[in-house]
Amino acid sequence: METINTTRSLCPVCLKPLPAKLVLRENKVYMQKSCTSHGDFEDLYYGDAALYKHIMEEYSLNKGEPSNSELKLDISLPVRGYSTKSTPVIGIIDVTNRCNLQCIVCFAGCSSAPTLYEPTFEEIGEMMDTLRASEPPCPIVLFSGGEPTIRKDFFEICTLAHEKGFSFIIVATNGKMLAAQEDYYEKLSRSHVDIIYLQFDGLTADPYLAIRGTDLLPIKLKAIQNMKNSSTAYPNVVLVPTVIKGVNDHQIGDIVKYAAENISKIRGILFQPIGYVGDVNDERLLNGRITNAECLEQIEKSFNGKITKKDFVPLAWIRDFLDAYKRIYPEAKTINITTHPGCFSIAYLIKHNNELIPLSRIFDLDKLRSFIRNLEPGSRSEMVTKFTLVLPALIKKDGIKFSGKLLSVIKDLFLMGAEEAIIRFHTENVLLVGFEHAIDANNYDCDKVENCCIHYSTPENDTIPFCAYNLLHRNRIEEKFGNDKSGKNG
C-alpha cells in the first residue's frame, strides 16, 4: 500500500490525538492510525484516489510548508480538538435542541440529549455579536437546532440577525412548519430570511423510513408546493439530503433533476454524506460510509456522462475569485475561504431547454481561473477592457449561446461588488450542486478542521469549527448552558 499523505487525527475510542496515514488501495484512499491503548483503526477517507490526488495538488492550501508528518501534535486536542486558520464564513447558531421529529439519524443528537438547550433571545444576540466581531465580520448566519422553527420568537431572532448586519440569513428546517402553515414562508421572508436549508432525503418513502423513522415525503412536497404557491419570490431553497450508501445514494441524480424542475424556488442542493456523530439508532446504517467521490459517480451514472465528476471543483476554486477581489479592492471586507479541498465539491449547472449544462462546458475553467489569479488592480476603464478582451476567449465553442449573462455576472463581480453579483448569478436559471462530507472520530482530519470556514457560535463567546463542535463540544456546551427539564421534545 502506498502512503500518499499524512495528517493528524484522533483515536475513535478515547479521542487521544494520533498521527494518521492516508494510504492508497484499489484506487481508494483510507485513513490508518494506531492507538497504544485501543489498537489499530482504518476507515474509508476518499473513494477515488486519482481524484483526491488531483484536488490536493491543484488546490493545496499548504504549498511550501512542512509536511503534516513534521508538524507537532496539538496536546490540547482532547479538550479542544482543533486550532483554526480560518474565521467563520457561515456561523451556525443552535437556537434549541428541541425537535418535532425523532430521527434515526441526527448529527446533533437531539433524540438522546438529556438536557434542554435553548439559549435566550439575549444570549442568541450575543452569539451573533461574536460572529460579527470576527475579522472580517462573519457575513452569513445559519439558524439550526433541533428544529429552529418551533421557537415562538423565531421570526424576531431572524429580524435581529438582519439588524446585526448579516448579509445572508439561513434557516435549516425539516419543513414541517412550512407544510402546515401556508403563510409560514411569507413570514420567513418578512423576517429577512434569504435561504431555507430544507432537509430532503429522497423522492420515495424508503429513505425517510430508514433515516427519519417515518415517511416525510408528503410533508416535503407540501412544503415546497406552499412555497411555490406564494407570491413571495424570496427566500430561495436549498435541498439538504443526508446521503447513506445503499439507502439513498441511488437517488442523487433524481434529486438533482427534481430541483431543476422546480428551479424557480429551489436554487441549490447540498448533499451531506453521513458522518457518524450524534444519534445513529440503527446498526445497519453504520455500514453506509460514503464520500464525495462515490456521490459524484452517481451523478455521472444518472446523467449518462452529460454531467461528470470532472465538472465539480473544490470550494477553493471560488477562493481565487475572492482573492482577486481583495487585490483589486483592498478596503473591502471580503470573506476568506480556506476550506480543505476534500471537504466540498461543487458545480454550477445552467438550466437550458430542460437540460442542465455544467459551467465547465461553457467556460474553460482552468483558463478562467488562471486569468482571475493573475488579475491585477487597475482603473475601472482598464478593468472593463481586460474583461472585454479576455473573457470571450475563454468561452468554449458549444457554450457561446449561454455565455452572455454569465460574462456580465463575472464582470459585475469585480465592477459592481461581490454580494450583488453573487445574488444576480443565482437568479439566472443556475442550480448550485454541492457535496459536503462531515467527518467523525473514525476519519477525523485536523487539517480539515483547521481550515474549516463553517463555525458554531457558542455562549462562551467562542466559535468552533463544524466537525469539532459536533464530535467534541456539543454535549459539553449543552450540558453547561442547558436546563434539566422533562418533555424536552414535546
Secondary structure, DSSP 8 states (H G I E B T S, - for coil): -EEEEEEEEE-TTT--EEEEEEEEETTEEEEEEEETTTEEEEEEEES-HHHHHHHHHHH-S-TTS--GGGS---TTTTTT----S---SEEEEE--S--S---SEETT-TTT--SB----HHHHHHHHHHHHTSSS---EEEEESS-GGGSTTHHHHHHHHHHTT-SEEEEEE-SHHHHH-TTHHHHHHHTT--EEEEE---SSHHHHHHHTSS--HHHHHHHHHHHHHSS---SEEEEE-EE-TTTTGGGHHHHHHHHHHTTTTEEEEEEEE----SEE--GGGGG----HHHHHHHHHHHTTTSS-GGG-B-THHHHHHHHHHHHH-TTS--------TTTEEEEEEEEETTEEEEGGGTB-HHHHHHHHHT-----HHHHHHHHHHHGGGGB-GGGGGGHHHHHHHHHHHHHT-HHHHHHHHTTSSEEEEEEE----TTT--HHHHHT--EEEEETTTEEEEHHHIIIIIHHHHHHHH-B--S-TT-
